[in-house]
């Protein structure tokens, strides 16, 4: 069993460091667990205390959600960065409300991704594209006119229905060797599998790679996109750490994972979405001229950056942001200023719960997603309202918990006629716009 530990016991929220039971200790007293890629021992980088599952919103403030530790670990052997504690699928997805936003930024990303894949001859008009973790199918809707066939697979029934209603055929299931076999039987063999921002959501990523391996021919391609650990560390994006994000991939760690299944990374792209992402292109059959220069260049850069010094700076900067942001919001409230958050995002819940901000300081969160409106953020109990409600009763300040859409949000707020609210940007450092 590769998973280090799956959390089932309840943990109480605390702002001081917490280490769950069953965690091994080394001679220095620093807890470590097993790397879920290579099984070597890991060391703690950062401890954010405990939080509920970030995408599990509450119907009423009286609803209860258990909290679980958020502890980030590093494996020096393969370079893997992972959560120490992993939740099971039931805790994460039984009340799943994340819907891919129909954002101009994401639409532009889909266009760039398709162009990069076409340029590398990894995708063509003849391709059958399978997307893992396809959500409501926005990428597949973009690709559908460009390729022969598209198919999605996603485990959330409510999300799959939304995709189907939009005309995107979607298998409602987890992607594993069993569901892969059913896909092959019913739909045939895909020419390319794309997994965007979902491989980090599995406590044992070997299951997903094994499933992809069972479907792909030797010369077919597996495309994996995830938040890039270098951006997380260098831009102080500690709020990217939540229970769905069980891994924080680098080229080194992804190469180690893929090598277990006979895959090789043949190209790598960087993308600005979600606070900085990396796209890996892999296949089994590899000739010397298959590997793009970007792979070697990125490997050299990572070797210089992914060091203990970087990890220490990340932990120190995280603590500094917490202190400054907490003092700022409490000071604004003491002076009678009204503060809302903008964006009922998963990262926002990590931020609010780690900093210790609740509905006592911030009564409302503005969000454009209809299914989230009227619900409450877990632990902070901030009520989610529509953008129209926020416009009708604007705050003095918006704390941008969806800071990765900063420019879009500010343009939208100003375009709706709100010319007075200011914006607190918490990452990479606290700034007021």
N, C-alpha and C positions, 0 to 999 in steps of 0.2 A: 504493500500500500504506500503510495507516494505522498499522500497528503499528510502534512505534519500534525494537524489536529483540527477537528471540526467542533465548533462551539455549540453546545446545547444548553449549558447551564446559564441561568440569569446572572448578569453582572450589573452592579449599580453604577450610576454615573459618578465620576469623580474627576477633578481637574489635576490631581497629582498622578504620577506614573502608576500604571497597574500592570501586573503580569499574571496571566491566568494560571490556574493549577495545571500540573502536568508538563510544564515547561522545564526543560533541562537547564542546569546551571553549569557554567564553566569555572575555572579556577579563580577568575577575577570577580565572580559573582554576577556577571552579566548574563541574562538568560539567552539561550539559543534553542533553535528547533531544527528540524530537518528540511533541507531544500527540496521543494516539490518538483524540481527539474532533475537534479543530479544526485540527491539524497545526502549530500555533504551537510555539515553543520553550518548554521547561520548566526549572525550577530545582529543585535538591535541597532537600528539607525535612529528611530523616532517613535515616541509613545504619545498618542493623542488622547489617552484616557479611553472612555467608552461612549458609544453612541448607538441608537437604534438603527436598523437598516434604513439607508438614506432615502430610498424611493418608496417607502411604506408610509403614506400619508394617513392622517387620522380623520375619521368622519366627525368626531366630536372631541373636545378637549379632555373629556373623561376617559376616552379609549386608552388602553394600555399597550405599550410595546416594550419588550425586553431590550436592554442595551447590552452591547458586546464590545470587547476590547478592540482598539484600532492601534496595532503595533506593527511598525515596518521593520523588516529584516533584510539583511544582505548576505549573499553567499559569495565568498571570495573565490571559490573553486570555479564556478561557471558564470559568475557575474549576475546571477539572478537577484532581483529585488522583489520581495513578496510580503503579503500580510502574514503575520504569525498565526492568526486565527481565522479560519474560514467558516462561513455559514453554509448550511445546506440549502438546496433549491427551494424547499418549502418556506423557509424564513425570508428568502430574498424575493421570490416571484409569486407568492400566493396572492399578493395585493399590489401587482406591479402596474405603475402608472406612468412610466417614462414613455413618452411619444417623441419620435424624432421630429424636431422642429422644421417647418417648411421655411427655411432661412435662406436669404440670398447668399450668405457666406457658404452654407453647405451646398447649395446649387452650384456655385462657382467651384467648390472642391470636387464635386462629382465630374464636372467638365474636365478639370485638370487631371484627375485620376484616370479618367477614360483616355485622355490624350496621352498620358505617360504610358499606359498599358498598350495602346495602339502603337506608339512609337517603338516600344520594345518588342512588338509582335507577340505579346502575351495574350491578346484578345483580338478578335476580328469579327466581321459581320457574320461569319459562319459559326460563331461560338455559342454553346449552351452554357449559360452562367448560372451557377448556384450560389446564392448568398446565405451565409450562416448568420443567425441573429439579425434577420432582415427587418425586424420591427414592422412599421406600417408600409415598407416597401418603396421609400422615396428613391433610393439609388436604383432599384430595379425598374421603377417607372421611367427614370432617365435613360437607362441602358436599353430598355425594351425596343425602341426603334433602331438601335445601333447593332443589335446582335440577332442571332437566330431564335433563341429561346431564353427565358428567364424563369427562375424558380426560387422562392424563399423558404427558409425553415426557421421557426421561432417557437419557443416554448410557451409563450403567454397567449392564452386563448382569446382574451379581449383584444389584444394587439393584432393577432392573426385575422380576426373578423374585420378589423378596420382595413387591413391590407387587402383582404378578399373583396370588401365593398368597393375598394379603389381599383379593382381589376387585376391585382397582382396575386397569382396563384402561390399559396403559401402552405407548407406542411407544418402542422402544429405539433411540434415535438422538440425534444432536446436532440442535438446532433451528436450521435455516437455510432459505433459500428452497426448496431441493429437498425437504426433509422436510415443509415447510409445504404444498407442492403435493400431496404424497402424502396428508397428513392431510385436505386439502380433498376429494380424490378419494374417499377411503374413508369419512370420517366427516362430511363437510360443513363448514360454516363456523361457527366458534365465535362466540358473542355477546360473550364477554369472555376475554381472555388474562391469566393471572396468572403473574408471574415473581418468585418470592420468593428472594432471596439467591443468585441465579445470574447476573444480568447482570454482576456484578463479576468473574465467572469466565471471561470471554471477552476475549481480547486485542484483538479488534475487535468492539465492541458494536454497530457498525452492521449486522453480519450478522444479529444477533438482531432488531433493530428492523425491518430490512428484511423479515425473515421474517414478523414480526407484521403489518406493513403489508400484506403480500400476502394475509393471511387476513381482516383486519378490515374491516367496512364503515365508512363515514365516521362513523356515529353509535354505533359499538361502542367498547368501552373496553379500554385496555391498562393493567394494574395492575402496577407494579414496586415491590418492597420490597427494600431493602438496608440494611446498616449505615450509619448517618448519620455523615458525616465530622465534624460538629460534636461529636458524642459522643466519637468517636475522639480528637479533639484536646483537648477541654475536660476529658475524664475520663482523660486519659493512657493511652488504650487502645492502646498501641503493639503489644501482642500480637495485635491484629486484623490486623496486617500479615503476611501470608504469601502464598505464590505463587498460590494460588487467587484471592485477593483482589487482582485487578489494578487495580481502581478503587475509589475512596472518594467516593461521590457526595454532592453537594449539590443543592439545587433549581436553582441556577444552572447547574451543569454538566449535570444531567439535561435541563434545558430546552434547552440548546445541542445536546445529542445528539439529542433528539427532533425539534428544528426541522429538522434535516437531512432528515428523512423526512416533514415536513408535520404532525407531531403537536404538540399543545399540552398543557401540564399544566393541568388544570381543577380539581384538588383535591390536597391533601397532608395526610397524617396522620402523627403521631409515635407510636411504639410503644416499649415498654420492652424488648422481647425482644432477645437477642444484644447486650447492652450498650448498646442505644439504636439504634432503626431508624427509617427514614422510608419512608412509602408514598406513591408518586406515582400519580395517576390521570390518564390522558391519552387524548385522542382527536383525530381529524383535524378534524372539523367543529366549529367553535366559534362560539357566539353570545356577545354581551357578557355576558349573565346566566349563562353556563355556568361562569365562573371563580369559585370560592369565595373569600371574603375571606382565607382562610388562606394562599392562594398569595402575595398581596401582602404580608401580614404576615411570612411566613417569608422572603421575598426581602429585605425591609428588615433583618430580624434578621441574616441571613447577611452582608449588606454590612458590618455593624458588627463581626462576629466573625472572618470569614475574612481576616485581615490578616497581614503579615509578623511582627508582634509575637506573634501567636498561634502561628505556626509555630515561632518561636524558643523560646517558652516550652515548647511540646510537646517539642522536642528536648532541652532542658535537663532537664525533668521526667523524661523517659525515662532519661537518664543517671543521674539521682539515684535513681530506683527500682532500677535495675540495681545500683548501688553498695550501697544499703541492704539489698536483698534478699540479695545475695551475702554480705555481711558477716554478716547474721543467720543464714543457713543454715550457713555455715562455723563460726560461733560455737556454734550448737546442736550440731553434730556434734562439735566439739572437747570439749564438755562431756558427751558420751556420749548425747545425745538422739537419738531415732529419728525421722526425717522421711520421710513418703511424700508423693506428690502425689495429688490427687483429680481425676480427669477426664482421659482420654486424648484431649484436644481438640487441634485444630490450633493454636489460639491458645496452648495450653500449650507446644507445641514451640517456637514463636517465643520465648516467655518463657525457657524452660530454656536454649535454645541461645544466645540473646543474653546472658543473665546468666552463662552458663558453668557450669551445674549439670549433673552427670552421675550415673550410678549409684554413683559413688564416694561421693557425699554422700546420694543418695536412691535406695535400691534398688528401690522398688516404686511403682507408680501404680495406684490403685484405680479401677475403671470398671465400669459396669453393662452395657456392651455385650458380649454373648457372643462375637461374632466378633473382638473386639479382645483378649480375654483370652488370655494365654500368649504374646502377641507383645511386641515391644520398641519403645520410642519411638526415632525416628530421631535419630542422633548422640549423644544422651544415654545410649542403651542401657538405659534404665530398663524393668524388666519390668512388664507390665500384669497385674494380678491382679483377681479378682472382689471385690466388696464383702464377701462372706462370708469370704474369706481375710483381708481387712484387719480384719474384726471379730474373727477368731480370734487375730490377732496384731497388735493395734492399735499405731500409732505414738504418740509423744508429740505430734507435730504433723502436720497435713495442710496442705500447700501447695495452695491451691485454684486449680488451673490452669483449671478450668471455673468461674471466679468469677461468671460471669453467672447460674449456678444456685446461688449462695451459700446463700440461705435454704433452698432445697429440700434441698441436701446436708446442711446442719447439722441440719435437722429429721430427715432420714433416719438420719444417723449416731446421733443421740441416741435416736431411736425404736427403733433396733436394739439399744440397750443400751450403747453406748459413751458413757460420761459423762466420760471423762478426756482424750481427745485434744483439743488446741487447734487452731485454724485460722489459717493465715497467708493473709491476703487481699492480693494484690500490687497491685491496681488499684482505685481511682485513685491510692492511695498505699499503702505497705506498712503493714499493720495486723495485730495479733494478737488474735483473738477467743477 
